Amino acid sequence: MNTFILNRLKKKASGFLENRTLKTARVLEVRKWPSSTIIEIDLHMPTTSMEDWNEVNYMKCKVADFTYRDYTPSGWDAETQTCTLYIDVNHKGPGCSWAQNLASGDEIGYMGIKSTRQTPVNTSAIICLGDESSLGHLLGMQQLAVPATRFSGAVLMGDDTNRNLFTEYFRTPLQPVLRTDVYGHHSLTEWLLQQSYHLENTFFYLTGNSTMVMQLRKILKQQGYSHNQIKSQGFWS
Ligand SMILES: Cc1cc2nc3c(=O)[nH]c(=O)nc-3n(C[C@H](O)[C@H](O)[C@H](O)COP(=O)(O)OP(=O)(O)OC[C@H]3O[C@@H](n4cnc5c(N)ncnc54)[C@H](O)[C@@H]3O)c2cc1C
């Protein structure tokens, strides 16, 4: 069988599978940050129950034909079955183009909801660190942690406008940290070194680009935190 026919058969088969498994959500509102680097998307997900969301989840969104990208629902409300995605669009990719073209009233397709297995442990301090792509994840952790656990941390922001907007707009103990290096680990390390955390009963959650996550993990280990006290997940590299 030649490659052309094989590819057509493959497309047909995955199209068939997609039609059976794809769920739909409706876009309620789209908010673009003034710098155009972050887009917030409010979704209504009538076929997804959020009652048992005890871990931060992610959804595989269909962003183009046979193309999927992972995004994190945050600020979920189980009663209205709504949530918000925060999408970092400061690069080129099918996920960015998809997010930039969404408008209220659009329907989006997604392959169900999966867990990142990150949930705040019951301890005296939870510290979350991440970049702009993990904004939804960090806010999701806050939703699960507060008020039971002491929650804080930092999120990288590419410029002062975003940093100020974050402080004004979000009710959160997360501090916006200006990213002065490409992946942001130097900026977050500098911030970390200014904090004084107890070695015991402090848990770190690291999410975002893999370079930043790996480097911060190394620093925390050098500071004496154990493997169990550092939960990390690289989002992109
Ligand atoms: C569990 C999980 C949850 C995630 N949740 C979110 C979320 O809520 N919001 C969000 O924005 N992202 C999130 N991501 C990351 C997102 O899925 C990827 O960044 C995705 O690759 C972006 O797709 P794209 O088509 O825009 O770029 P791609 O086509 O995948 O990549 C194009 C190029 O851009 C680079 N790139 C990818 N993402 C970024 C970025 N953020 N900044 C700079 N360069 C980048 C890539 O390295 C590549 O060189 C999540 C990832 C995982 C694994």
The ligand as an SDF file (V2000), in Angstrom:
LIG
                    3D

 53 58  0  0  0  0  0  0  0  0999 V2000
   -0.1620   19.2280   31.9790 C   0  0  0  0  0  0  0  0  0  0  0  0
    0.0900   20.4730   31.1430 C   0  0  0  0  0  0  0  0  0  0  0  0
   -0.7010   21.5950   31.3390 C   0  0  0  0  0  0  0  0  0  0  0  0
   -0.4580   22.7580   30.5980 C   0  0  0  0  0  0  0  0  0  0  0  0
   -1.2310   23.8750   30.8110 N   0  0  0  0  0  0  0  0  0  0  0  0
   -0.9910   25.0200   30.1210 C   0  0  0  0  0  0  0  0  0  0  0  0
   -1.7720   26.2060   30.3330 C   0  0  0  0  0  0  0  0  0  0  0  0
   -2.7210   26.2210   31.1120 O   0  0  0  0  0  0  0  0  0  0  0  0
   -1.4410   27.3220   29.6180 N   0  0  0  0  0  0  0  0  0  0  0  0
   -0.4050   27.3480   28.7170 C   0  0  0  0  0  0  0  0  0  0  0  0
   -0.1400   28.3960   28.1030 O   0  0  0  0  0  0  0  0  0  0  0  0
    0.3380   26.2310   28.4780 N   0  0  0  0  0  0  0  0  0  0  0  0
    0.0610   25.0810   29.1530 C   0  0  0  0  0  0  0  0  0  0  0  0
    0.8080   23.9550   28.9240 N   0  0  0  0  0  0  0  0  0  0  0  0
    1.8800   24.0320   27.9440 C   0  0  0  0  0  0  0  0  0  0  0  0
    1.3400   23.8680   26.5320 C   0  0  0  0  0  0  0  0  0  0  0  0
    0.6180   22.6650   26.3900 O   0  0  0  0  0  0  0  0  0  0  0  0
    2.5720   23.8520   25.5790 C   0  0  0  0  0  0  0  0  0  0  0  0
    3.3630   24.9860   25.8240 O   0  0  0  0  0  0  0  0  0  0  0  0
    2.2350   23.7800   24.1320 C   0  0  0  0  0  0  0  0  0  0  0  0
    3.3690   23.2820   23.4860 O   0  0  0  0  0  0  0  0  0  0  0  0
    1.9240   25.0920   23.4620 C   0  0  0  0  0  0  0  0  0  0  0  0
    1.5230   24.7800   22.1330 O   0  0  0  0  0  0  0  0  0  0  0  0
    1.8220   25.6760   20.8910 P   0  0  0  0  0  0  0  0  0  0  0  0
    1.1270   25.0100   19.7470 O   0  0  0  0  0  0  0  0  0  0  0  0
    1.4690   27.1010   21.2320 O   0  0  0  0  0  0  0  0  0  0  0  0
    3.3910   25.6150   20.6920 O   0  0  0  0  0  0  0  0  0  0  0  0
    4.2300   24.3620   20.1050 P   0  0  0  0  0  0  0  0  0  0  0  0
    3.9360   24.1500   18.6680 O   0  0  0  0  0  0  0  0  0  0  0  0
    3.9980   23.1660   20.9890 O   0  0  0  0  0  0  0  0  0  0  0  0
    5.7010   24.8790   20.2890 O   0  0  0  0  0  0  0  0  0  0  0  0
    6.2740   25.8060   19.3660 C   0  0  0  0  0  0  0  0  0  0  0  0
    7.5690   26.3400   19.9380 C   0  0  0  0  0  0  0  0  0  0  0  0
    7.2760   27.2030   21.0350 O   0  0  0  0  0  0  0  0  0  0  0  0
    7.9160   26.7520   22.2200 C   0  0  0  0  0  0  0  0  0  0  0  0
    6.9520   26.9600   23.3050 N   0  0  0  0  0  0  0  0  0  0  0  0
    5.8950   26.1760   23.6520 C   0  0  0  0  0  0  0  0  0  0  0  0
    5.2240   26.7280   24.6820 N   0  0  0  0  0  0  0  0  0  0  0  0
    5.8840   27.8750   24.9950 C   0  0  0  0  0  0  0  0  0  0  0  0
    5.6800   28.9070   25.9620 C   0  0  0  0  0  0  0  0  0  0  0  0
    4.6730   28.8590   26.8410 N   0  0  0  0  0  0  0  0  0  0  0  0
    6.5380   29.9470   25.9910 N   0  0  0  0  0  0  0  0  0  0  0  0
    7.5730   30.0370   25.1080 C   0  0  0  0  0  0  0  0  0  0  0  0
    7.8260   29.0950   24.1720 N   0  0  0  0  0  0  0  0  0  0  0  0
    6.9750   28.0390   24.1130 C   0  0  0  0  0  0  0  0  0  0  0  0
    8.2540   25.2860   22.0010 C   0  0  0  0  0  0  0  0  0  0  0  0
    9.3720   24.9100   22.7440 O   0  0  0  0  0  0  0  0  0  0  0  0
    8.5090   25.2580   20.5000 C   0  0  0  0  0  0  0  0  0  0  0  0
    9.8240   25.6530   20.2240 O   0  0  0  0  0  0  0  0  0  0  0  0
    0.5770   22.7690   29.6400 C   0  0  0  0  0  0  0  0  0  0  0  0
    1.3470   21.6050   29.4230 C   0  0  0  0  0  0  0  0  0  0  0  0
    1.1200   20.4840   30.1790 C   0  0  0  0  0  0  0  0  0  0  0  0
    1.9760   19.2690   29.9480 C   0  0  0  0  0  0  0  0  0  0  0  0
  1  2  1  0
  2  3  1  0
  2 52  2  0
  3  4  2  0
  4  5  1  0
  4 50  1  0
  5  6  2  0
  6  7  1  0
  6 13  1  0
  7  8  2  0
  7  9  1  0
  9 10  1  0
 10 11  2  0
 10 12  1  0
 12 13  2  0
 13 14  1  0
 14 15  1  0
 14 50  1  0
 15 16  1  0
 16 17  1  0
 16 18  1  0
 18 19  1  0
 18 20  1  0
 20 21  1  0
 20 22  1  0
 22 23  1  0
 23 24  1  0
 24 25  2  0
 24 26  1  0
 24 27  1  0
 27 28  1  0
 28 29  2  0
 28 30  1  0
 28 31  1  0
 31 32  1  0
 32 33  1  0
 33 34  1  0
 33 48  1  0
 34 35  1  0
 35 36  1  0
 35 46  1  0
 36 37  1  0
 36 45  1  0
 37 38  2  0
 38 39  1  0
 39 40  1  0
 39 45  2  0
 40 41  1  0
 40 42  2  0
 42 43  1  0
 43 44  2  0
 44 45  1  0
 46 47  1  0
 46 48  1  0
 48 49  1  0
 50 51  2  0
 51 52  1  0
 52 53  1  0
M  END
$$$$
